[in-house]
């Protein structure tokens, strides 16, 4: 330990010292204390009649026989001033006198350094300090075990109980001993208060009887002396009466108030001061409840008490005033001789109205009860107002809004940057991000929202993050560690803003540290107390769960959206058949399974796809990715739309069966898809749909129609065929594909949505990008419940000069004729660079067709984004690429084609097949 003290004094890293001790040493050094100096202030004016001392003396009397050895029990007030010292062994007294552990000396941590008393009061929890752990050198021969004493009524720390002995005499059992002593003192405070209230109640009953007014008393104490359940009042009316009665009791003076009930009738409350023979001052609140007839009668004036009666109360009764306006008591009149009560002044049970005793007690206790009630109300309000959304920033702002101004004047909510980076287990260190600021003033003096910063290690916030314990600083002028964050700014906060008290609470949920919340007071003169800290911890704990839920939801939603977007096209592919633009918007409720695609096909054609998977979440996004991959594979086979949807339907059925067999996953039967193929060489568009809305067609003259496309069953039902529709689209037509989320809106039906879509599309001169934006502006619901997918395409046509076609007989001599024609055509297109490869490709394809195919032959070349060569015949037999052996005379034709062409393949037609090959056009 001596080595650790030396390292601490030199500013080096210290190991082997308990964290609370090390933190206390740091605070002492920040305060400028020195181990070799020990000077304590003395105050001779001690309050030895305080509730703490009255409660502690009987406890000390009971436990004295248990510590007859060299042990001293000490009671201090909340500032650390020693009030009482009891020593079991008088030989210890000279040693304690030498270190000024005497009544009147103040053992606060900021004065005495690290010690049991001072540190326990500073951190407001039980502490023990042994030998060299003391900051002051003169205290290192002792061991101290101290615990703060909490007043159960006020929630404030009234002082501390301490056990001091020589360091060599310290035992582990002493810590539990001092804890039991603290608990006994706190219970004694509560019992003393209950006894005082019983005395007040007894005095009230005696005075009331002498006043000759019948009041049934069924209970005792501060809360609800007589139940209101038999009065016919609603639960809400009973709560209102109890709350108003508590307010009147807090005044302790003669006061009256009228309370409007939910039935429209009026109840009257009357507060009367009561004084016991022993001088205890209290008050009683009576209720005059209206009869069922609805008439209100004034509470009768009780007879004056006899002068010789020891229990006294104020008989004056003021005129009723509006609720919430207690009237100051008038000067009492001279006492008169007692009179017999008149019959009209006596309220017997069942007379229509009854004066009921609601509350009796001391005004101070009443004020504590009011504070407790308001804290509970704030806690209940926080449970309703905090966490209304799954948004991290909104939840943090709701916490700040609830706490200001009821609990604090300023609140800051700071989350660790690692938490906002969606890490599962965040470290307690690192930069913080200010998520919310609550303030009673418009010019908030703290760091603004979205500011990133780090707390200095000596600040309460940094200590809270490091230790995981809440920090309460009742007086910021005595907390130099707080000033170290930004001396200029914090000094301005103290002087100009009047900030004087601080609480820091850790945001933690499920073992994960999320950040820290700090509460400040400036206009409220009272410093934060332990009850305030407990309330703040409850609010922050609820907010932490809500923030953690929002964080996890946001992370999972972001992951799902990222997964879905990674499965969607990252951009539109290069192709010359259509000019395309798209929009995709995920649903607010979660990720869905909408998708779209623009797939280049052979022959300069293009496939347009829009689909929707049943369900939401990652499962729907993953299924969408599987279906989209399947469509790409089917499209590579150059299948017709109806054939492709049939294959896709079979796939969905197999996926559903696999999910049912494994007992997991979600069914995807009911998913929809629209598949269209557009050929720019002819303007023909072939399409089919499976449970999907038909596309919209916009002609160049602005006429908007829904394509007459036969409906097909959703995917996964099976057994029903899909029908194909063929349309010839004029140049410049727009084909608009969309998901049903674009039309769905609870404010309108589908027909109204379709009509609005027609109006938004009736501008054919707009490019697809502008059309997308116009449609989204006109159609997008305020809160979309489903994904919205929109794909707008404007058709293009190949010029006749870009197409060359030759019909040839099935004879070997036509190959040379074709070469000549191809050479001439390539010259016309300025593509002489491709002459050799093109002649070789077409020669091989045509030779294969002559040798193995039947029917008429046709050769076609297209100059689009690439040079496309096609040879068609009447056979449905597909050629296969094989690797010929060195001794084979043939079998190398398709191998040469595959080596020379960028892509090649086969597609089937109604009359046979087409073998095609593509070459890139040189720049």
Secondary structure, DSSP 8 states (H G I E B T S, - for coil): -HHHHHHHHTT----SS-HHHHHHHHHHHHTT--TT-----B-----TTSHHHHHHHHHHHHHGGGG-SSEEEEEEETT-BEEEEEESSGGGHHHHHHTT-STTBB--HHHH-S-HHHHHHHHTS-EEEEGGGSSSGGGTTEEEEEEEEE-TTT--EEEEEEEEEEGGG--THHHHHHHHHHHHHHHHHHHHHHHHHHHHHHHHHHHHHHTT--------SSS-SS--GGGT--HHHHHHHHHHHHHHHHH-S-EEEEEE-TTS-EEEEEEEEEE-TT--EEEEEEEE---TT-------------TT-SSEE---------TT------------------GGG---TTSS--EEEEEEE-HHHHHHHHHHHHHHHHHHHHHHHTTSSS-HHHHHHHHHHHHBTTTBSEEEEEEEHHHHTT-SS--S-S-EEEEEEEESSSS--S--TT-EE---TTSHHHHHHHH---EEES-GGG-HHHHTS-HHHHHHHHHTS---EEEEEEEEETTEEEEEEEEEESSS-S---HHHHHHHHHHHHHHHHHHHHHHHHHHHHHHHHHHHHHHS-SS----SSEEEEEEEE-BTTB----EEEEEE-GGG-EEEEEEE-SS-SHHHHHHHHHHHHHHHHHHHTT--HHHHHHHHHHHHHHHHHHHHHHT-S---TTBEEEEEEEETTTTEEEEEEES----EEE-TTS-EEE--------BT--SS----EEEE--TT-EEEEE-GGGT-BTTB-HHHHHHHHHHHH--TTS-HHHHHHHHHHHH--TT-SS-EEEEEEEE----GGGEEEEEE-S-TTHHHHHHHHHHHHHHHTT-GGGHHHHHHHHHHHHHHHHHH--S-EEEEEEESSEEEEEEEES-----------TT-SS--HHHHHHHHSSEEEEEEETTEEEEEEEEE---
